[in-house]
Amino acid sequence: MNTKSFKKWQGIANEFLSGNLNEVDFCKGKQLDVTRFRHQLHEVERFEEELKRQEAVSPSDNLFVELIPQSTELSSLSQSEILHLNFRGATFELVSGFSTEVFREALQIVKEVI
């Protein structure tokens, strides 16, 4: 179900729920097939649940950052060196042992601003 179809059927479902007709009488009045109507009501419920699930996911859970090493030799990096990372025009300098939570929050801020 796409958003347009969802809105259409959500409106029909709300009209049905706010009325006092049973499914059969409501469908007769709207010239709808009862089986299709029931199926679409189920699809509306599933779509609403999916929207709620997506809203519950933290925006940072959908954040993707690709790290591309400047050197092919990992041994060339010492523990004391700084990792330079560019993300959407912002440069981060990460020292060894950086906090991944703070870094995630910083990326989220950059994502929201840019």
Sequence and secondary structure as in RCSB ss.txt:
>XXXX:A:sequence
MNTKSFKKWQGIANEFLSGNLNEVDFCKGKQLDVTRFRHQLHEVERFEEELKRQEAVSPSDNLFVELIPQSTELS
SLSQSEILHLNFRGATFELVSGFSTEVFREALQIVKEVI
>XXXX:A:secstr
  HHHHHHHHHHHHHHHHS   HHHHHHHHT  HHHHHHHHHHHHHHHHHHHHHHHS GGGG       S S GG
GS TTS EEEEETTEEEEE TT  HHHHHHHHHHHHHH 
